[in-house]
Amino acid sequence: MPGFVSAFPQSNPVPGGIVLLPLNNNHIANSARYNKKKLAVVNNGKTQYLLVGLSLNTKPGAHHVKIRNNLGEIRKLKFRVKPKTYKAQHLTIKNKRKVNPYEKDMTRILSEKKRKTKARKSWTPEITQTNFTVPVDGRISSIFGLRRFFNDQARRPHSGLDIAAPQGTPIKAVESGTVIESGNFFFSGNMIYLDHGQGLISLYAHMHTISVKPGDKIEKGQLIGTVGETGRVTGPHLHLAIIANQTLVDPLLFLPQLSKKAAEYYKSE
Ligand SMILES: [Zn+2]
């Protein structure tokens, strides 16, 4: 699409990374599974790949994907996962209720967790394009996988990429897709889930405004809302998360065009 700098994802076989496994003509692409979860098939030029999302809990070493061939036999496509250690990050949250929710917040948090799980498990057979464009023009303020401490209390690792920008900065869809969930969430603030097909999902959190609704078909680069500081935050930014085979993975691998900004982030650490 003209006007957007788009890029194909990069394979990085580490916990929290992705692996792109090339397929041949004998493989029945849509039969592939990793840890029993269906995988997306993506195209780059004439080559078809399986896109495998690796959770942060993945053990380094030998792994495989199961796939059927056109004789009906089950084949293993092997790959190796390399170790990766993620740094710790300590953050101070002024609104203590977002770190230690009240008893009465728990009902809300649990029902939101169900909605999140449902969205994460969404599967549609549509073939997606995976040439993502950068959703917000801003500075990288936090990266995926950091072991997090809020007010010195250990919490889940950072599940996305943070791009800091002033409140009201436009947020654009990374690829074409369908809105499958949106609303105001206790921790994530105003959030949208965009389904790109075959279990590939992008998620946008802490938004100021949301300008789309579930069911809407979205074009790549379309305005979907604005940057805000809703939910558990230290300032205005977009939290972008990417899900593949129900697994949260490093968004930077889908946005190699941000490598220069990522280098600036590492330098400032
Ligand atoms: Zn974040």
Boltz pocket constraint, residues with backbone or C-beta under 6 A from the ligand:
constraints:
  - pocket:
      binder: B
      contacts: [[A, 142], [A, 158], [A, 159], [A, 160], [A, 161], [A, 162], [A, 238], [A, 239], [A, 240]]
      max_distance: 6.0
